[in-house]
Amino acid sequence: MKKQVLLTPYNLAGLELNNRMVMAPMTRSRSNNEGNVATSLTAKYYAQRATAGLIITEGTFVSTKAVGFINVPGIYSEAQTEGWKLVTKAVHDNGGKIFAQLWHTGRLSHPDLHNGELPHAPSAINPNSKAYTTAGFVDTVTPKEMSIEEIKQTVQDFKNAAANAVKAGFDGVELHAANGYLFHQFFNGVSNRRTDEYGGSIENRARILFETLDALKGVIDYDRVGIRFNPSMHNAMGMMVDEQTIPTFEYIIKRLNDYSLAYIHLTEPFTNVDDVPFAVSKVAKHFRPLYNGTLIINKGFNKETGTQIIEEGYADLVAFGVPFLANPDLVKRFEISAPLNKPDQQTFYTTGIKGYLDYPALTA
Ligand SMILES: Cc1cc2nc3c(=O)[nH]c(=O)nc-3n(C[C@H](O)[C@H](O)[C@H](O)COP(=O)(O)O)c2cc1C
């Protein structure tokens, strides 16, 4: 019988992946410890899922200012870097590959996470969304508009985080430029009203991303760097699609052809945008012709649709989020067409091992 295309190996710029199934980045907020460090539990969670061709970790904060969610393991301190070593070793010992997702939440944060100070953002505009604090999900506030100096510092924070990721033994890093977080806030006109070199034109709104890539030079090879985008995110996380949105992502993605990155990682729309002016409802199909390198697609895929999108040539790899969260042996289950465990949403962001380490694998 012909092997499912999802189960065939893939050469990711020299990194041999055992299959084309990627574990999508998922915040699990289990680092409820002093210093927000990844622990042996984090290592066990990822080791259980190491048969994925590639794991992308939960978003990990590049600085204290990047924080927008409690109990997330960061990657700015020495202790955090040491914690991640447990994770990379456990995944490698189990034959897997793992990238760290580098995250700055920008305005999707709250003063309670910053000793009462305002979160940073391109412009002082409230996303009218939620941030996750010790009090649970709370309303966001109007953030502080970043100074040029603060933008430059943020670029350095990504550089420092990437250096720590290399030290920690990660196979690469993914810049989180999706889902309404800091980079996305710079790209989008509803969140970026700046009139300096970081706002206004498409080139200016994309500038911080390319400055970050420049800063990574010498720290990590570009073929070990991926970037995640959610181009048609609309009416969610403070993002709105307008006439500039898709041209902005087209500009960015075309320009990334010059960088020979590990991959770009796109998500199909999180909400139905069929009737939203200027949005594209088929993201992989729209952007595939614009990009020469590896394309990962995500959101709502299963074995059949994941197979189909690769066979149609719109993506090289498929990332699965919730299916991997609830099925540590998802690869095996696809291989033998076994039924899947049901995810328990109540424990997505709670602490402890319930809903984290106790999803059963198939027994022989
Ligand atoms: C519990 C949970 C946490 C998530 N955390 C992140 C994150 O840290 N970074 C990110 O880029 N996406 C995050 N996402 C989005 C997922 O990566 C993915 O896009 C989403 O689950 C849709 O894919 P799926 O349909 O395969 O689950 C999260 C999703 C879930 C369910």
The ligand as an ORCA input file, in Angstrom:
! r2SCAN-3c Opt
* xyz 0 1
  C      -4.193     25.649     23.790
  C      -3.704     26.394     22.588
  C      -2.610     27.226     22.700
  C      -2.092     27.893     21.579
  N      -0.948     28.639     21.699
  C      -0.347     29.138     20.589
  C       0.945     29.731     20.673
  O       1.591     29.808     21.733
  N       1.485     30.206     19.534
  C       0.824     30.146     18.320
  O       1.356     30.602     17.308
  N      -0.393     29.568     18.228
  C      -0.976     29.043     19.315
  N      -2.166     28.373     19.202
  C      -2.759     28.167     17.867
  C      -2.332     26.796     17.320
  O      -0.947     26.793     16.979
  C      -3.123     26.448     16.050
  O      -2.995     27.496     15.126
  C      -4.604     26.219     16.338
  O      -4.774     25.280     17.389
  C      -5.329     25.701     15.067
  O      -4.758     24.484     14.634
  P      -5.539     23.097     14.868
  O      -6.865     23.264     14.206
  O      -4.696     22.047     14.219
  O      -5.680     22.907     16.353
  C      -2.730     27.731     20.320
  C      -3.857     26.928     20.217
  C      -4.338     26.247     21.326
  C      -5.526     25.339     21.182
*
